[in-house]
């Protein structure tokens, strides 16, 4: 259950982050600041939970929970880097950065446009 719990929290954060991205692409007159704020809170809650429970995530073996947590951190870094969430969750972002140094993890990263 530990794995499924961590994975579901990370996945919920990813879902909220994707909803925020879609909302940000609406025309300014249709952007719902309240909706975006609620989704941001969900993301922050997920990141806070994962940072608090970081000892339950492996540094050696990539499993379902680890893949979901790294995906959430990387998505936030990719789409919302301007929010500097690494400053608020430094241990979680450092943990994900360590995973991102591994070749096969790097190969899953999206291409960066110059």
C-alpha positions in Angstrom: 0.0 0.0 0.0 2.9 2.4 0.6 3.9 2.3 -3.0 0.3 2.8 -4.3 -0.2 5.7 -1.8 2.9 7.5 -2.9 2.2 6.9 -6.5 -1.4 8.1 -6.3 -0.4 11.3 -4.5 2.3 12.0 -7.1 -0.1 11.2 -10.0 -2.8 13.5 -8.4 -0.2 16.3 -8.4 0.6 15.7 -12.0 -3.1 15.8 -13.0 -3.5 19.1 -11.2 -0.4 20.5 -12.9 -1.6 19.5 -16.3 -5.0 21.2 -15.5 -3.0 24.3 -14.5 -1.1 24.3 -17.8 -4.3 24.0 -19.8 -5.9 26.8 -17.8 -2.9 29.0 -18.4 -3.4 28.6 -22.2 -6.9 30.0 -22.1 -7.5 33.5 -23.4 -7.0 36.1 -20.6 -10.7 36.8 -20.4 -11.5 33.1 -19.8 -8.7 32.3 -17.4 -10.1 31.2 -14.1 -7.7 32.4 -11.4 -9.7 30.6 -8.6 -9.5 27.3 -10.5 -5.7 27.7 -11.1 -5.2 28.5 -7.4 -7.1 25.4 -6.4 -5.0 23.2 -8.7 -1.8 24.9 -7.6 -2.7 24.0 -4.0 -3.2 20.4 -5.0 0.3 20.3 -6.5 1.9 22.0 -3.5 0.1 19.5 -1.2 1.5 16.6 -3.3 5.0 18.0 -3.2 4.8 18.7 0.5 3.6 15.1 1.2 6.3 13.6 -1.0 9.0 15.7 0.7 7.8 14.8 4.1 7.8 11.1 3.2 10.9 11.1 1.1 12.6 8.4 3.2 9.9 6.0 1.8 11.1 6.7 -1.8 14.1 4.7 -2.9 17.4 6.2 -4.1 18.5 2.9 -5.6 15.5 1.1 -7.2 13.1 2.8 -9.6 9.6 1.6 -8.8 6.1 2.9 -9.4 6.2 5.5 -6.6 9.6 6.7 -7.6 8.7 7.0 -11.3 5.6 9.0 -10.4 7.4 11.3 -8.0 10.2 12.0 -10.4 7.6 12.7 -13.1 5.8 15.2 -11.0 9.0 17.1 -10.0 10.3 17.1 -13.6 6.9 18.3 -15.0 6.8 21.1 -12.5 10.4 22.0 -13.4 9.6 21.9 -17.2 6.3 23.8 -17.1 6.4 25.9 -14.0 10.1 26.6 -13.4 9.2 30.3 -12.8 7.6 29.2 -9.5 11.0 28.0 -8.2 9.4 25.1 -6.3 12.8 23.6 -5.8 13.4 26.3 -3.2 10.4 25.2 -1.3 11.0 21.4 -1.6 14.8 21.2 -1.8 15.2 17.6 -0.6 12.6 16.3 -3.0 14.0 18.2 -6.0 17.6 17.1 -5.1 16.4 13.5 -4.9 14.7 13.7 -8.3 17.9 15.4 -9.7 19.9 12.4 -8.6 17.6 10.1 -10.6 17.9 12.4 -13.6 21.6 11.8 -13.7 21.1 8.2 -14.7 21.3 7.7 -18.5 18.1 5.7 -19.0 16.2 8.3 -17.0 17.7 11.1 -19.1 16.5 9.3 -22.2 12.9 9.7 -21.1 13.2 13.5 -20.8 11.4 15.6 -23.4 13.5 17.5 -25.9 14.4 21.0 -24.9 13.7 23.6 -27.6 16.6 26.0 -28.1 
